[in-house]
């Protein structure tokens, strides 16, 4: 338990509060609350209207007052407040956070305009897609990426980010900088996503029944894992029972991919026709 005793100094406006325990390993002067940004204990003192400046040393805090009162009127209360703050778990100085060991590697995708950056840890709990900086309002990471002139779109899944670039840059020119930026950002424990998923992804949360539910289950179990390995995602949009047609939304590396039509017709469509005979004849993407 911390306890403080009060000692006068040779300067009448300054009083020393001496601790029975060590407070810091280096002396430091503070002229205002901004100087005390990483010292919560000192910030508490500057909240008092009569505190002009503070000196923090190994086992004492020396405080200079303004002329609005005398130390005899408040010094006992200040000493008690200092002790109470520390005894209740308050910090003298904020502890520097250690960076988490994060690895990020880049994978090419079937879409030459998209690179997949894979993290050694889970970074989000749900899919997040931003086609532009306005879409990125709930993702501080996506906002920072859009400030890079070559970033066109951002798609974030559990442990990877797929970035679509403009043609102004080649991947070999920017991929290392992106890897470093992403690794440092996540290692510093900065927020990746602070809001909810995009409206397109929320389509999956609708209640489905009958053939539509069967299609959703097949997509989730058999198609999504393969699509995710290529840095993208597929979202069920609708099913028309009359035409036996399925509409989906492509995200991430799959959106705008030159091979997406081939994949839809010879992969996804063929699988659904075989697994749901007589119920599915065509699969198309509303954004591809």
Secondary structure, DSSP 8 states (H G I E B T S, - for coil): ---EEEEE-SSTTEEEEEESS---SS-EEESSTTTTTT-HHHHHHHTSTTEEEEEE-SSEEEEEE-TTS-HHHHHHHHHHHHHHHHHTT--SS----------EEEEE-SSTTEEEEEESS---SS-EEESSTTGGGG-HHHHHHHTSTTEEEEEEETTEEEEEE-TTS-HHHHHHHHHHHHHHHHHTT--S--S---HHHHGGGS---HHHHHHHHHIIIIIHHHHHHTTEEEEEEEEETTTTEEEEEEEETTTT-TTHHHHIIIIIHHHHHHHTTTT--EEEETT-
